Amino acid sequence: MPRRRSALATKTSRLALPLSDAPEWEVISPGVRLGYRRGRGTLGKGGNWLAAARDIAGKRLQQRLGHADDVADADGAQVLTHEQAKDAARSWASSLLRAGGKPTYRITVNDALDQYLDAREAEGMKSIDDTRRRANHHIRPVLGKFAVADLTVAQLSRWRDGIANSPKQLRTGRFAEKRNIAVTDLTDPEVKRRRRDTANRNLTILKAALNWAHQHQLVQDDTAWRLTKPYQGTTAARVRFLAADEQARLLGKCEGALKNLTGSALVTGARFGELRRLDVQDFDEDNGSIFVAESKSGKSRHVPLPPGGVRLFAKLAKDRPGSAPLLVNDDGERWTTSSYSRDFRAAVAAAELEAITFHELRHTYASTMVRAGAMLSIVAQALGHSDTRMVEKHYGHLAPSYVADTIRKHAPDLQLDF
């Protein structure tokens, strides 16, 4: 009986397979399988080759081999034909049985990121979308194809420095020929601090992924990234907040749904993501509070509202079902980042305010309470922090204190006319 031809053998047969995040497998040797995956998000980009086998201890392992030659021509390294992929899979499987039972396959940075991010998403990581975006934008293009075992301290330091010494890149359309960049002065100390802080954030993501791979015995040596240190002194940012008259000016320039969203941020101190997820049932008019079910920390909290906040949310919730979104845009849909950012920036400019982000409305909420004498522990609870460290770091200097009052009372003063 003639042997049935593999569905993975040709470009035509592979492209006839349905888009799926689950690989299509074929057995190519005893205990060795070759896989092909063309996920739902890869339309027009072709698929990837995978291999699966067991190591000397019987543990099943899986490895990404490279791109299939669906779109680009095979180069024998990053893009493989069906036959080249089979050879690579067999070679990798053989390596699992050598070196005293220690796997010698060469996991890449992209592989480590893929497995780490999938694991964190399964664990319910709240900032997974932002983490994936940063990895795709800052890490994969430069380091993604390198084997983790080949990374060096010098290489990682150059990558870190490259981020810190480059202009900030702005959101760019999918089909744009080049990325939008912000016009910035890299000699400005504050700009330099911010770029270094961005580099540190991306280094943290990279280290987390590589440490995960090391802890799961996918790599043997963590020296390169363990010895690559972040920049120091990057978190001393000046906290920007709006005074009462500035808040009024901003609200006066916001219209419709944007005014509701901005007002909600000012009376709750909630993050944008927390506000956009609020449903009508999360507002308790009797107790004058909202319930934040999902937060960045993974902890829920009740946020008491000032009288103006109660009136605002009562208006938004009136005669609406409990499962409906509490805050909607002008189209009646739940907010997204792209649906508010441009109008918010325009309102800030119209109010003649120094450029601020939406997140700085959260700083305004916290700063206003601290300056009014609220205990730092209460402010931390309202913001959803597990302790007062972040509140003390950013807002502690605004709090009335015995030390500050004593210095102002007893320190030498100038009794001169200027």
C-alpha positions, 0 to 999 in steps of 0.5 A, spaced: 500 500 500 503 506 498 505 511 503 500 517 504 504 523 503 505 528 509 500 534 509 507 538 511 511 536 505 509 542 500 507 549 501 501 548 497 499 542 502 501 546 508 497 553 506 491 548 505 491 547 513 486 551 517 489 556 521 490 554 528 495 555 534 495 547 535 501 544 531 500 539 526 504 533 527 508 528 523 512 522 526 519 522 522 523 517 526 521 513 532 520 518 538 521 524 534 515 528 531 516 534 526 510 540 527 508 545 523 504 551 526 500 557 523 497 560 528 491 565 527 495 571 528 500 569 522 496 570 516 500 572 510 506 571 514 507 563 514 508 558 519 513 555 523 517 548 524 517 545 531 520 539 534 518 534 539 522 528 543 524 526 549 530 526 553 534 521 556 530 521 562 524 520 558 521 528 559 517 530 553 521 537 550 519 541 544 523 546 540 522 551 535 526 550 529 525 556 525 520 559 519 517 554 514 519 557 507 511 558 506 513 566 504 520 567 504 525 562 500 529 557 505 536 559 507 537 553 511 538 557 518 532 561 519 527 559 514 527 551 512 524 547 507 520 541 509 526 536 509 531 541 512 526 541 518 526 534 518 534 534 519 534 539 524 528 535 528 532 529 528 539 533 530 536 536 536 532 530 538 539 526 538 542 532 542 537 530 548 541 523 549 548 526 549 552 530 554 550 526 560 543 526 559 543 534 559 539 537 553 544 541 549 539 544 544 540 551 543 534 555 545 533 562 543 531 568 546 525 568 542 523 561 545 524 563 552 520 569 551 514 565 548 514 560 553 515 565 559 509 569 556 505 563 555 506 561 562 505 568 565 499 569 561 496 562 564 498 565 571 493 571 570 499 576 569 495 583 569 500 587 565 501 581 560 499 585 554 504 591 555 509 586 557 508 582 550 508 589 546 515 591 550 518 584 548 516 585 541 518 592 540 525 592 544 527 585 545 525 581 539 528 585 533 535 585 536 536 579 540 530 574 539 534 570 534 540 569 538 541 562 542 541 564 550 547 560 551 551 565 546 549 571 550 554 575 553 555 581 558 557 586 553 552 584 548 546 585 553 550 591 555 550 594 548 543 592 547 541 596 554 545 602 552 542 602 545 535 603 548 537 608 552 541 612 547 535 612 542 529 617 541 523 615 544 518 611 539 511 613 538 505 609 536 506 607 528 501 605 523 501 597 521 503 599 514 507 605 515 514 605 512 518 607 518 516 608 525 514 615 528 519 618 533 519 623 538 523 629 537 527 629 544 534 632 546 538 626 549 542 631 552 537 633 557 538 630 564 530 628 564 530 625 557 536 621 559 533 619 565 526 617 562 530 613 556 534 609 561 528 608 565 525 605 559 531 601 558 531 598 565 524 596 564 525 592 558 531 589 561 527 587 567 522 583 562 528 580 558 531 577 565 525 575 567 524 570 561 531 568 561 531 566 569 524 562 567 528 558 562 534 557 567 529 555 572 526 550 568 533 547 566 532 550 558 539 553 559 545 551 564 548 558 565 545 565 567 552 569 568 551 573 562 544 577 564 546 576 571 552 580 571 548 585 566 546 591 571 540 596 570 542 603 570 542 607 577 538 613 579 532 612 574 526 612 578 527 619 581 521 622 577 518 629 578 511 627 580 506 631 576 499 633 579 494 638 577 492 643 582 484 644 583 484 650 578 488 646 573 483 640 574 477 645 573 480 647 567 481 640 564 474 638 565 472 645 562 475 643 556 473 635 556 466 634 552 461 628 553 464 621 554 471 624 555 469 628 561 466 623 564 472 618 564 477 624 566 472 626 572 472 618 574 479 618 574 480 624 578 475 622 584 477 615 584 485 615 583 483 608 578 488 606 573 485 607 566 484 599 565 481 599 572 476 604 569 474 601 563 473 594 566 467 597 571 460 595 570 454 598 572 453 593 578 460 595 580 457 602 583 454 602 590 450 608 591 448 606 598 455 606 600 458 611 595 463 607 592 466 603 586 468 596 586 475 595 582 475 587 581 481 587 577 487 591 578 494 591 576 496 587 583 491 582 582 487 584 588 480 587 588 478 593 592 472 598 594 474 605 593 469 610 597 467 616 593 467 624 594 460 627 593 461 629 586 463 622 585 457 619 587 453 624 583 457 622 577 457 615 577 449 615 579 448 619 573 452 614 569 448 608 572 441 611 572 436 606 568 442 601 565 443 594 566 448 591 571 452 588 566 453 594 562 459 598 562 459 604 567 464 608 562 463 608 555 465 612 549 461 617 545 459 611 541 456 607 547 462 602 547 467 600 552 473 605 552 480 603 549 486 606 549 486 609 542 479 611 543 481 617 548 488 619 547 488 623 542 482 627 545 485 627 552 491 630 549 487 636 545 483 637 552 490 638 555 493 643 550 486 647 550 486 648 557 493 650 557 496 645 561 503 642 561 503 636 557 500 630 562 498 623 561 492 620 563 495 616 568 497 623 572 490 624 574 492 618 578 498 622 581 493 628 582 488 624 586 493 621 591 497 628 591 491 632 593 489 627 599 496 627 601 497 634 601 490 635 605 493 631 611 490 624 609 494 618 612 499 615 607 496 608 609 489 610 607 492 613 600 495 606 599 489 602 600 485 607 595 490 606 590 490 599 591 498 598 593 499 592 598 503 597 603 505 604 603 512 604 600 510 607 593 506 612 596 512 614 601 516 614 595 512 619 590 508 623 595 511 622 602 514 629 601 507 632 600 505 630 607 505 635 613 510 632 618 513 634 624 520 635 621 518 640 616 514 644 621 520 644 626 525 646 621 520 652 618 519 654 625 526 654 628 531 655 622 534 661 620 530 666 616 532 672 612 528 678 614 530 682 608 526 686 603 527 684 596 
